[in-house]
């Protein structure tokens, strides 16, 4: 079994439609979807604000690399162009965290593979990832420097201005009856 936390974002074109394409693209594998947030761009490149969300997916047949490849296919379908690092994009799908079920327990996957580093090496520094993640998994933890840390603690360590820039919208990607899921 594999469960993954995906951070999704868009700041070009029909941003909400691009985010919805991820939920639709993963279909029955989606177990939780956060609210949609408006966030300033991250990384210092001048561009429009993003819509961001977190999607939790689960499938007994898929591994971390499969989540990455599916996300990349969805990015390609949205005409994603990779010209400028941290530049504007129609769709960005990042695998932030992945776990496999071992003896009935979810165990976080670690990977130093350059194609898919797990956990995502910048996730703990990004309020636009941590805040929506808390919506779907309030007790989630993330390994940082070899130690599992509560997402709430990681968020508290970020600058107040970065946290304040992540604004919840009235937009939704999930059916009203959607529940939350435990991620760690």
LOGUZA-771188 format. One line per field, with one value per residue: residue number from 1; residue in one letter; x, y, z of N, C-alpha, C, O, CB in turn. Coordinates in steps of 0.1 Angstrom, whole numbers. Glycine has a CB too. Layout:
num	(NUM / ...)
residuo	(A / ...)
n.px	(X / ...)
n.py	(Y / ...)
n.pz	(Z / ...)
ca.px	(X / ...)
ca.py	(Y / ...)
ca.pz	(Z / ...)
c.px	(X / ...)
c.py	(Y / ...)
c.pz	(Z / ...)
o.px	(X / ...)
o.py	(Y / ...)
o.pz	(Z / ...)
cb.px	(X / ...)
cb.py	(Y / ...)
cb.pz	(Z / ...)
This chain:
num	(1 / 2 / 3 / 4 / 5 / 6 / 7 / 8 / 9 / 10 / 11 / 12 / 13 / 14 / 15 / 16 / 17 / 18 / 19 / 20 / 21 / 22 / 23 / 24 / 25 / 26 / 27 / 28 / 29 / 30 / 31 / 32 / 33 / 34 / 35 / 36 / 37 / 38 / 39 / 40 / 41 / 42 / 43 / 44 / 45 / 46 / 47 / 48 / 49 / 50 / 51 / 52 / 53 / 54 / 55 / 56 / 57 / 58 / 59 / 60 / 61 / 62 / 63 / 64 / 65 / 66 / 67 / 68 / 69 / 70 / 71 / 72 / 73 / 74 / 75 / 76 / 77 / 78 / 79 / 80 / 81 / 82 / 83 / 84 / 85 / 86 / 87 / 88 / 89 / 90 / 91 / 92 / 93 / 94 / 95 / 96 / 97 / 98 / 99 / 100 / 101 / 102 / 103 / 104 / 105 / 106 / 107 / 108 / 109 / 110 / 111 / 112 / 113 / 114 / 115 / 116 / 117 / 118 / 119 / 120 / 121 / 122 / 123 / 124 / 125 / 126 / 127 / 128 / 129 / 130 / 131 / 132 / 133 / 134 / 135 / 136 / 137 / 138 / 139 / 140 / 141 / 142 / 143 / 144 / 145 / 146 / 147 / 148 / 149 / 150 / 151 / 152 / 153 / 154 / 155 / 156 / 157 / 158 / 159 / 160 / 161 / 162 / 163 / 164 / 165 / 166 / 167 / 168 / 169 / 170 / 171 / 172 / 173 / 174 / 175 / 176 / 177 / 178 / 179 / 180 / 181 / 182 / 183 / 184)
residuo	(X / X / X / X / X / X / X / X / X / X / X / X / X / X / X / X / X / X / X / X / X / X / X / X / X / X / X / X / X / X / X / X / X / X / X / X / X / X / X / X / X / X / X / X / X / X / X / X / X / X / X / X / X / X / X / X / X / X / X / X / X / X / X / X / X / X / X / X / X / X / X / X / X / X / X / X / X / X / X / X / X / X / X / X / X / X / X / X / X / X / X / X / X / X / X / X / X / X / X / X / X / X / X / X / X / X / X / X / X / X / X / X / X / X / X / X / X / X / X / X / X / X / X / X / X / X / X / X / X / X / X / X / X / X / X / X / X / X / X / X / X / X / X / X / X / X / X / X / X / X / X / X / X / X / X / X / X / X / X / X / X / X / X / X / X / X / X / X / X / X / X / X / X / X / X / X / X / X / X / X / X / X / X / X)
n.px	(8 / 4 / 5 / 1 / 10 / 1 / 11 / -5 / -6 / -14 / -9 / -15 / -37 / -69 / -69 / -83 / -96 / -73 / -64 / -85 / -83 / -64 / -75 / -96 / -80 / -67 / -88 / -106 / -86 / -82 / -83 / -86 / -90 / -78 / -90 / -90 / -64 / -52 / -21 / 10 / 36 / 64 / 99 / 111 / 106 / 90 / 56 / 21 / -3 / -8 / -31 / -35 / -35 / -38 / -37 / -46 / -37 / -43 / -33 / -30 / -14 / 5 / 36 / 59 / 72 / 53 / 32 / 45 / 50 / 24 / 14 / 32 / 22 / -3 / 4 / 16 / -6 / -19 / -5 / 20 / 50 / 84 / 105 / 116 / 131 / 110 / 92 / 62 / 33 / 11 / 2 / 14 / 25 / 35 / 51 / 49 / 51 / 53 / 40 / 42 / 23 / 32 / 30 / 4 / 7 / 13 / 43 / 66 / 81 / 115 / 136 / 165 / 167 / 174 / 153 / 130 / 129 / 123 / 112 / 97 / 122 / 119 / 94 / 90 / 95 / 76 / 48 / 25 / 23 / 22 / 0 / -24 / -21 / -24 / -52 / -62 / -49 / -45 / -28 / -4 / 30 / 63 / 94 / 123 / 156 / 163 / 146 / 113 / 88 / 61 / 37 / 24 / 43 / 64 / 52 / 49 / 75 / 80 / 83 / 60 / 49 / 50 / 33 / 9 / 4 / -8 / -39 / -71 / -96 / -129 / -133 / -136 / -124 / -134 / -161 / -189 / -193 / -169 / -144 / -117 / -83 / -60 / -26 / -2)
n.py	(-12 / 23 / 56 / 90 / 124 / 151 / 182 / 208 / 233 / 263 / 291 / 302 / 307 / 290 / 286 / 272 / 252 / 238 / 228 / 212 / 193 / 176 / 163 / 151 / 135 / 117 / 104 / 78 / 72 / 94 / 104 / 125 / 160 / 192 / 225 / 253 / 275 / 309 / 321 / 339 / 340 / 318 / 318 / 340 / 349 / 372 / 371 / 361 / 355 / 323 / 295 / 271 / 238 / 207 / 173 / 141 / 109 / 74 / 41 / 6 / -5 / 13 / 30 / 56 / 68 / 63 / 80 / 104 / 102 / 101 / 126 / 142 / 136 / 148 / 174 / 178 / 175 / 198 / 216 / 224 / 242 / 241 / 264 / 285 / 283 / 280 / 295 / 309 / 288 / 265 / 243 / 226 / 197 / 183 / 156 / 154 / 138 / 104 / 71 / 37 / 8 / -12 / -41 / -33 / -6 / 28 / 37 / 61 / 69 / 72 / 88 / 94 / 97 / 115 / 120 / 117 / 129 / 121 / 127 / 156 / 180 / 207 / 211 / 216 / 242 / 257 / 275 / 273 / 247 / 234 / 245 / 238 / 211 / 205 / 209 / 185 / 166 / 169 / 159 / 153 / 144 / 153 / 143 / 159 / 167 / 141 / 137 / 132 / 156 / 175 / 189 / 212 / 223 / 228 / 247 / 268 / 276 / 291 / 323 / 349 / 365 / 349 / 328 / 343 / 351 / 330 / 325 / 313 / 304 / 306 / 287 / 253 / 220 / 195 / 172 / 182 / 164 / 152 / 137 / 139 / 126 / 105 / 110 / 103)
n.pz	(0 / -6 / 4 / -3 / 1 / -17 / -29 / -46 / -71 / -89 / -111 / -135 / -162 / -161 / -130 / -109 / -123 / -132 / -108 / -101 / -121 / -111 / -89 / -102 / -120 / -103 / -93 / -78 / -61 / -45 / -12 / 6 / 5 / 7 / 17 / -7 / -12 / -15 / -24 / -21 / -46 / -44 / -40 / -53 / -79 / -100 / -104 / -108 / -80 / -65 / -66 / -42 / -28 / -9 / -16 / -6 / -14 / -21 / -28 / -31 / -50 / -59 / -59 / -45 / -68 / -87 / -80 / -85 / -113 / -123 / -114 / -130 / -156 / -154 / -151 / -176 / -193 / -186 / -200 / -188 / -186 / -182 / -177 / -161 / -130 / -102 / -114 / -130 / -135 / -151 / -138 / -109 / -94 / -66 / -49 / -16 / 7 / 14 / 22 / 32 / 39 / 66 / 83 / 91 / 98 / 88 / 74 / 69 / 38 / 28 / 6 / -14 / -40 / -69 / -87 / -72 / -42 / -10 / 24 / 7 / 1 / 7 / 19 / 46 / 48 / 37 / 39 / 23 / 18 / 43 / 57 / 42 / 44 / 72 / 73 / 63 / 77 / 108 / 128 / 115 / 108 / 98 / 85 / 93 / 89 / 99 / 120 / 131 / 130 / 142 / 120 / 128 / 146 / 128 / 112 / 130 / 132 / 110 / 93 / 105 / 85 / 62 / 69 / 72 / 46 / 34 / 24 / 31 / 7 / -6 / -25 / -37 / -40 / -35 / -29 / -8 / 13 / 17 / 37 / 62 / 64 / 80 / 79 / 90)
ca.px	(0 / 11 / -3 / 10 / 5 / 5 / 9 / -8 / -7 / -15 / -11 / -17 / -49 / -80 / -62 / -91 / -98 / -61 / -63 / -96 / -79 / -56 / -85 / -103 / -70 / -64 / -101 / -110 / -74 / -82 / -90 / -88 / -87 / -79 / -96 / -81 / -57 / -45 / -8 / 20 / 46 / 76 / 111 / 116 / 103 / 78 / 45 / 8 / -5 / -12 / -41 / -28 / -42 / -32 / -45 / -41 / -41 / -40 / -35 / -22 / -6 / 14 / 48 / 61 / 75 / 41 / 25 / 52 / 47 / 10 / 14 / 38 / 13 / -13 / 11 / 17 / -20 / -23 / 5 / 30 / 63 / 95 / 115 / 122 / 129 / 101 / 84 / 48 / 30 / -3 / 0 / 25 / 21 / 47 / 49 / 55 / 53 / 47 / 42 / 38 / 18 / 40 / 23 / -8 / 11 / 19 / 56 / 70 / 92 / 126 / 143 / 174 / 168 / 172 / 141 / 120 / 134 / 112 / 101 / 101 / 132 / 115 / 81 / 89 / 98 / 66 / 35 / 15 / 22 / 19 / -13 / -35 / -19 / -30 / -66 / -66 / -43 / -40 / -17 / 7 / 44 / 72 / 108 / 133 / 170 / 163 / 137 / 99 / 83 / 47 / 35 / 21 / 56 / 72 / 45 / 52 / 89 / 81 / 80 / 46 / 45 / 48 / 20 / -2 / 2 / -16 / -53 / -81 / -106 / -142 / -132 / -135 / -121 / -139 / -175 / -191 / -193 / -155 / -138 / -103 / -76 / -48 / -14 / 10)
ca.py	(0 / 35 / 68 / 101 / 138 / 159 / 197 / 212 / 247 / 269 / 305 / 306 / 301 / 287 / 280 / 263 / 240 / 230 / 220 / 202 / 182 / 167 / 155 / 142 / 126 / 106 / 97 / 70 / 72 / 105 / 101 / 138 / 172 / 204 / 237 / 260 / 287 / 319 / 323 / 346 / 331 / 315 / 316 / 353 / 352 / 380 / 364 / 362 / 346 / 309 / 288 / 259 / 228 / 194 / 161 / 128 / 98 / 61 / 30 / -5 / -9 / 24 / 35 / 70 / 72 / 62 / 92 / 114 / 101 / 105 / 141 / 148 / 135 / 158 / 187 / 179 / 177 / 212 / 224 / 229 / 245 / 243 / 273 / 292 / 276 / 286 / 304 / 307 / 275 / 262 / 233 / 220 / 186 / 178 / 146 / 159 / 128 / 91 / 61 / 23 / 1 / -23 / -47 / -25 / 8 / 36 / 40 / 71 / 65 / 81 / 85 / 104 / 97 / 129 / 121 / 118 / 130 / 120 / 137 / 168 / 187 / 221 / 212 / 222 / 257 / 263 / 276 / 270 / 232 / 230 / 249 / 229 / 197 / 205 / 208 / 171 / 157 / 178 / 152 / 148 / 147 / 153 / 141 / 170 / 164 / 128 / 137 / 134 / 168 / 178 / 199 / 224 / 229 / 233 / 259 / 278 / 281 / 299 / 337 / 352 / 370 / 338 / 321 / 352 / 352 / 318 / 329 / 304 / 309 / 299 / 277 / 239 / 209 / 183 / 172 / 187 / 153 / 146 / 136 / 140 / 114 / 105 / 108 / 98)
ca.pz	(0 / -7 / 6 / -5 / 3 / -29 / -29 / -59 / -72 / -102 / -111 / -149 / -169 / -152 / -119 / -102 / -132 / -132 / -96 / -102 / -130 / -103 / -82 / -112 / -125 / -94 / -91 / -66 / -52 / -36 / 1 / 12 / -3 / 16 / 11 / -16 / -6 / -23 / -18 / -29 / -52 / -35 / -48 / -57 / -93 / -101 / -110 / -101 / -69 / -68 / -58 / -37 / -20 / -7 / -19 / -1 / -23 / -16 / -37 / -27 / -61 / -64 / -51 / -46 / -81 / -95 / -77 / -92 / -127 / -126 / -113 / -142 / -167 / -152 / -155 / -191 / -198 / -183 / -207 / -179 / -192 / -172 / -182 / -151 / -117 / -93 / -122 / -132 / -141 / -151 / -127 / -102 / -85 / -59 / -39 / -4 / 17 / 10 / 32 / 28 / 51 / 71 / 95 / 94 / 102 / 78 / 76 / 59 / 29 / 26 / -7 / -18 / -54 / -74 / -94 / -62 / -29 / 0 / 21 / -1 / 9 / 10 / 24 / 60 / 48 / 28 / 46 / 14 / 19 / 56 / 62 / 37 / 49 / 85 / 71 / 60 / 87 / 119 / 136 / 106 / 111 / 86 / 89 / 89 / 94 / 105 / 131 / 128 / 137 / 140 / 111 / 136 / 151 / 116 / 108 / 140 / 130 / 98 / 96 / 105 / 72 / 53 / 73 / 69 / 32 / 29 / 27 / 27 / -2 / -6 / -35 / -32 / -50 / -30 / -26 / 6 / 22 / 18 / 51 / 63 / 65 / 88 / 70 / 97)
c.px	(9 / 1 / 6 / 2 / 10 / 2 / 6 / -10 / -8 / -16 / -12 / -30 / -60 / -74 / -70 / -94 / -85 / -60 / -74 / -91 / -70 / -65 / -92 / -93 / -67 / -77 / -103 / -98 / -74 / -90 / -93 / -83 / -88 / -87 / -86 / -76 / -52 / -32 / 1 / 30 / 58 / 88 / 117 / 114 / 90 / 68 / 32 / 7 / -10 / -25 / -34 / -37 / -33 / -42 / -38 / -46 / -36 / -42 / -25 / -12 / 5 / 25 / 49 / 64 / 63 / 32 / 32 / 49 / 33 / 8 / 20 / 29 / 2 / -8 / 12 / 4 / -25 / -13 / 16 / 43 / 73 / 106 / 123 / 120 / 120 / 92 / 69 / 45 / 15 / -7 / 13 / 19 / 33 / 43 / 57 / 60 / 47 / 49 / 37 / 33 / 27 / 34 / 12 / -5 / 16 / 33 / 61 / 82 / 102 / 133 / 152 / 176 / 165 / 159 / 129 / 126 / 122 / 118 / 106 / 110 / 129 / 102 / 80 / 91 / 87 / 52 / 23 / 13 / 16 / 5 / -24 / -33 / -25 / -46 / -70 / -59 / -37 / -29 / -5 / 20 / 52 / 87 / 116 / 146 / 170 / 154 / 122 / 94 / 69 / 46 / 32 / 34 / 64 / 65 / 48 / 66 / 90 / 78 / 65 / 41 / 42 / 35 / 8 / -5 / -6 / -31 / -63 / -92 / -119 / -143 / -130 / -131 / -128 / -154 / -177 / -190 / -179 / -150 / -123 / -96 / -64 / -36 / -2 / 7)
c.py	(12 / 46 / 79 / 114 / 146 / 174 / 201 / 227 / 251 / 284 / 311 / 299 / 300 / 279 / 269 / 250 / 232 / 222 / 209 / 190 / 172 / 158 / 146 / 131 / 115 / 99 / 91 / 69 / 83 / 102 / 114 / 149 / 184 / 215 / 244 / 273 / 296 / 322 / 331 / 336 / 329 / 313 / 329 / 356 / 360 / 373 / 366 / 352 / 332 / 305 / 275 / 250 / 216 / 183 / 149 / 117 / 85 / 50 / 19 / -9 / 1 / 27 / 50 / 75 / 72 / 75 / 104 / 114 / 105 / 120 / 148 / 147 / 145 / 172 / 189 / 181 / 191 / 222 / 230 / 230 / 247 / 251 / 280 / 285 / 285 / 297 / 301 / 294 / 273 / 252 / 227 / 209 / 181 / 167 / 151 / 148 / 115 / 81 / 48 / 17 / -11 / -28 / -38 / -10 / 15 / 40 / 50 / 66 / 76 / 78 / 97 / 104 / 111 / 131 / 123 / 118 / 130 / 120 / 148 / 177 / 201 / 222 / 219 / 237 / 264 / 263 / 271 / 255 / 228 / 233 / 241 / 215 / 195 / 203 / 193 / 161 / 165 / 172 / 148 / 153 / 146 / 152 / 153 / 167 / 151 / 127 / 140 / 146 / 170 / 190 / 212 / 231 / 235 / 246 / 271 / 284 / 290 / 314 / 340 / 357 / 359 / 331 / 330 / 353 / 340 / 321 / 318 / 311 / 302 / 288 / 263 / 230 / 196 / 184 / 176 / 176 / 147 / 147 / 139 / 127 / 115 / 102 / 103 / 95)
c.pz	(0 / -5 / 4 / -3 / -9 / -26 / -43 / -60 / -87 / -101 / -125 / -154 / -159 / -140 / -112 / -111 / -133 / -119 / -96 / -111 / -122 / -95 / -91 / -118 / -116 / -90 / -78 / -56 / -42 / -23 / 9 / 4 / 7 / 9 / 1 / -10 / -17 / -16 / -27 / -35 / -43 / -44 / -54 / -72 / -94 / -109 / -102 / -89 / -74 / -61 / -54 / -29 / -18 / -9 / -13 / -10 / -17 / -26 / -33 / -38 / -65 / -54 / -53 / -60 / -90 / -93 / -85 / -107 / -131 / -125 / -125 / -154 / -166 / -155 / -170 / -198 / -196 / -191 / -198 / -187 / -181 / -178 / -172 / -137 / -108 / -101 / -123 / -138 / -141 / -140 / -122 / -93 / -79 / -49 / -27 / 6 / 11 / 21 / 26 / 41 / 54 / 83 / 100 / 98 / 90 / 82 / 65 / 51 / 28 / 13 / -10 / -33 / -60 / -81 / -84 / -48 / -19 / 14 / 13 / 7 / 13 / 17 / 37 / 60 / 40 / 35 / 36 / 13 / 32 / 61 / 56 / 42 / 63 / 84 / 70 / 70 / 98 / 127 / 127 / 111 / 98 / 91 / 84 / 96 / 103 / 117 / 127 / 137 / 133 / 130 / 118 / 141 / 139 / 112 / 117 / 138 / 118 / 101 / 96 / 92 / 62 / 56 / 69 / 55 / 26 / 33 / 22 / 18 / 1 / -17 / -30 / -43 / -46 / -28 / -11 / 16 / 24 / 33 / 51 / 65 / 73 / 79 / 78 / 112)
o.px	(20 / -9 / 18 / -10 / 22 / -9 / 15 / -15 / -4 / -22 / -9 / -34 / -61 / -74 / -65 / -93 / -86 / -56 / -71 / -95 / -70 / -64 / -94 / -97 / -64 / -76 / -102 / -100 / -67 / -101 / -100 / -73 / -98 / -90 / -74 / -84 / -47 / -32 / 0 / 32 / 61 / 87 / 128 / 119 / 80 / 70 / 32 / 15 / -15 / -29 / -27 / -47 / -23 / -54 / -26 / -58 / -26 / -53 / -13 / -2 / 14 / 22 / 42 / 58 / 62 / 26 / 25 / 46 / 31 / 2 / 15 / 29 / -2 / -15 / 9 / 3 / -33 / -12 / 20 / 47 / 70 / 116 / 135 / 108 / 123 / 87 / 65 / 53 / 7 / -18 / 22 / 11 / 42 / 33 / 69 / 70 / 36 / 59 / 29 / 37 / 29 / 33 / 10 / -15 / 23 / 35 / 61 / 91 / 99 / 135 / 148 / 185 / 156 / 154 / 120 / 129 / 113 / 128 / 118 / 107 / 135 / 98 / 71 / 89 / 88 / 46 / 13 / 3 / 7 / -2 / -33 / -43 / -31 / -52 / -81 / -64 / -25 / -22 / 3 / 22 / 48 / 90 / 116 / 146 / 176 / 154 / 120 / 95 / 65 / 54 / 36 / 35 / 70 / 72 / 50 / 68 / 100 / 71 / 58 / 30 / 33 / 27 / -2 / -17 / -11 / -34 / -63 / -96 / -120 / -153 / -125 / -135 / -128 / -160 / -169 / -187 / -177 / -153 / -117 / -103 / -58 / -37 / 8 / 15)
o.py	(12 / 47 / 79 / 115 / 147 / 177 / 198 / 233 / 244 / 289 / 322 / 288 / 308 / 267 / 258 / 239 / 219 / 210 / 198 / 179 / 160 / 145 / 134 / 120 / 104 / 88 / 97 / 65 / 83 / 97 / 114 / 148 / 186 / 214 / 240 / 280 / 291 / 325 / 330 / 326 / 338 / 307 / 328 / 367 / 356 / 368 / 371 / 343 / 331 / 312 / 269 / 255 / 214 / 184 / 147 / 116 / 84 / 50 / 21 / -16 / -2 / 26 / 56 / 85 / 80 / 80 / 112 / 124 / 111 / 127 / 158 / 156 / 151 / 180 / 199 / 189 / 196 / 234 / 242 / 221 / 255 / 245 / 282 / 282 / 297 / 306 / 291 / 289 / 278 / 253 / 225 / 212 / 175 / 168 / 151 / 149 / 116 / 81 / 47 / 20 / -20 / -21 / -37 / -3 / 9 / 46 / 46 / 59 / 88 / 66 / 109 / 111 / 117 / 142 / 131 / 107 / 139 / 113 / 150 / 181 / 207 / 233 / 226 / 243 / 276 / 252 / 266 / 250 / 221 / 225 / 236 / 208 / 185 / 197 / 189 / 150 / 167 / 179 / 141 / 163 / 140 / 158 / 155 / 166 / 151 / 117 / 150 / 146 / 168 / 199 / 223 / 243 / 246 / 256 / 282 / 295 / 297 / 316 / 334 / 354 / 360 / 327 / 325 / 357 / 341 / 319 / 315 / 322 / 293 / 281 / 261 / 232 / 187 / 195 / 174 / 179 / 138 / 157 / 141 / 117 / 126 / 92 / 99 / 90)
o.pz	(6 / -11 / 8 / -4 / -11 / -22 / -52 / -50 / -96 / -92 / -128 / -150 / -149 / -140 / -109 / -105 / -133 / -120 / -91 / -108 / -126 / -95 / -88 / -119 / -121 / -85 / -68 / -45 / -32 / -24 / 19 / -4 / 13 / -3 / 2 / -4 / -27 / -5 / -39 / -30 / -35 / -55 / -61 / -76 / -88 / -121 / -91 / -88 / -85 / -51 / -63 / -23 / -24 / -6 / -15 / -12 / -10 / -32 / -32 / -35 / -73 / -42 / -61 / -64 / -100 / -102 / -90 / -113 / -141 / -133 / -130 / -162 / -176 / -161 / -175 / -207 / -204 / -188 / -201 / -194 / -172 / -183 / -173 / -134 / -107 / -95 / -117 / -146 / -132 / -134 / -130 / -85 / -86 / -42 / -27 / 12 / 5 / 28 / 17 / 52 / 45 / 93 / 112 / 100 / 82 / 93 / 53 / 56 / 27 / 11 / -9 / -38 / -56 / -82 / -87 / -43 / -20 / 17 / 11 / 18 / 22 / 21 / 40 / 70 / 38 / 37 / 41 / 7 / 33 / 67 / 63 / 44 / 66 / 92 / 74 / 71 / 99 / 134 / 132 / 118 / 88 / 101 / 72 / 109 / 114 / 124 / 120 / 149 / 121 / 131 / 113 / 140 / 141 / 108 / 113 / 142 / 117 / 111 / 88 / 88 / 54 / 47 / 65 / 51 / 14 / 45 / 10 / 21 / 9 / -18 / -19 / -55 / -54 / -26 / -3 / 27 / 32 / 40 / 40 / 68 / 73 / 71 / 71 / 119)
cb.px	(-10 / 19 / -10 / 15 / 9 / -2 / 21 / -21 / 5 / -28 / 1 / -5 / -46 / -91 / -58 / -105 / -101 / -49 / -66 / -109 / -70 / -47 / -95 / -108 / -58 / -58 / -102 / -114 / -61 / -89 / -81 / -82 / -96 / -64 / -100 / -88 / -46 / -54 / -2 / 27 / 51 / 73 / 109 / 130 / 102 / 82 / 48 / -4 / -15 / -1 / -55 / -16 / -56 / -26 / -47 / -45 / -34 / -48 / -33 / -30 / -14 / 6 / 61 / 72 / 86 / 33 / 25 / 67 / 51 / 0 / 21 / 52 / 7 / -19 / 25 / 23 / -30 / -23 / -2 / 33 / 62 / 100 / 109 / 116 / 143 / 108 / 90 / 41 / 37 / -7 / -9 / 33 / 13 / 53 / 54 / 46 / 47 / 53 / 34 / 50 / 3 / 55 / 33 / -15 / 21 / 10 / 65 / 75 / 86 / 136 / 133 / 188 / 157 / 184 / 138 / 109 / 143 / 103 / 95 / 88 / 145 / 115 / 75 / 100 / 111 / 65 / 32 / 18 / 35 / 29 / -16 / -35 / -3 / -27 / -71 / -62 / -31 / -52 / -23 / 4 / 50 / 71 / 114 / 127 / 174 / 176 / 141 / 90 / 92 / 40 / 24 / 12 / 64 / 72 / 30 / 51 / 98 / 71 / 87 / 44 / 55 / 60 / 20 / 1 / 15 / -10 / -56 / -88 / -102 / -154 / -121 / -148 / -106 / -133 / -182 / -205 / -202 / -146 / -141 / -99 / -73 / -48 / -11 / 22)
cb.py	(0 / 37 / 68 / 101 / 144 / 154 / 205 / 205 / 254 / 263 / 312 / 302 / 288 / 279 / 291 / 269 / 245 / 240 / 230 / 208 / 188 / 174 / 165 / 150 / 134 / 112 / 87 / 56 / 72 / 117 / 92 / 138 / 174 / 210 / 248 / 262 / 284 / 332 / 309 / 357 / 337 / 301 / 306 / 352 / 339 / 394 / 349 / 359 / 352 / 299 / 285 / 263 / 224 / 193 / 160 / 126 / 100 / 58 / 34 / -16 / -12 / 36 / 27 / 74 / 62 / 50 / 95 / 113 / 87 / 98 / 145 / 141 / 120 / 157 / 188 / 166 / 167 / 215 / 234 / 219 / 257 / 229 / 282 / 307 / 274 / 293 / 305 / 318 / 264 / 256 / 221 / 231 / 175 / 190 / 131 / 169 / 132 / 86 / 64 / 15 / -4 / -18 / -49 / -31 / 8 / 49 / 27 / 84 / 62 / 81 / 83 / 102 / 87 / 132 / 109 / 108 / 143 / 108 / 142 / 176 / 187 / 229 / 198 / 215 / 260 / 255 / 290 / 276 / 226 / 236 / 264 / 230 / 194 / 217 / 216 / 167 / 149 / 181 / 140 / 154 / 137 / 166 / 127 / 184 / 176 / 125 / 147 / 122 / 180 / 182 / 195 / 221 / 218 / 223 / 257 / 272 / 269 / 294 / 346 / 362 / 380 / 328 / 319 / 366 / 352 / 305 / 342 / 297 / 308 / 310 / 280 / 235 / 207 / 179 / 158 / 193 / 142 / 154 / 123 / 150 / 108 / 95 / 121 / 108)
cb.pz	(12 / -20 / 20 / -20 / 17 / -41 / -22 / -64 / -66 / -110 / -104 / -157 / -175 / -159 / -109 / -98 / -147 / -134 / -84 / -107 / -141 / -93 / -74 / -124 / -129 / -81 / -102 / -70 / -60 / -43 / 10 / 26 / -16 / 19 / 21 / -30 / 4 / -26 / -15 / -21 / -66 / -27 / -58 / -55 / -102 / -108 / -112 / -111 / -59 / -63 / -66 / -28 / -27 / 8 / -35 / 15 / -38 / -3 / -52 / -23 / -73 / -67 / -54 / -37 / -87 / -92 / -62 / -90 / -132 / -116 / -100 / -144 / -167 / -138 / -148 / -197 / -191 / -168 / -216 / -167 / -202 / -166 / -192 / -150 / -110 / -82 / -136 / -140 / -133 / -165 / -133 / -95 / -93 / -51 / -44 / 3 / 31 / -4 / 45 / 22 / 48 / 73 / 106 / 105 / 113 / 75 / 77 / 66 / 15 / 38 / -19 / -11 / -60 / -83 / -102 / -64 / -27 / -2 / 34 / -6 / 1 / -2 / 25 / 68 / 40 / 15 / 51 / 0 / 16 / 66 / 58 / 22 / 50 / 93 / 59 / 46 / 80 / 128 / 143 / 92 / 121 / 78 / 84 / 93 / 102 / 110 / 142 / 131 / 133 / 153 / 101 / 148 / 158 / 105 / 107 / 154 / 128 / 87 / 86 / 116 / 67 / 53 / 88 / 75 / 25 / 35 / 21 / 39 / -17 / -8 / -45 / -26 / -50 / -17 / -29 / 6 / 18 / 9 / 58 / 75 / 51 / 100 / 64 / 97)
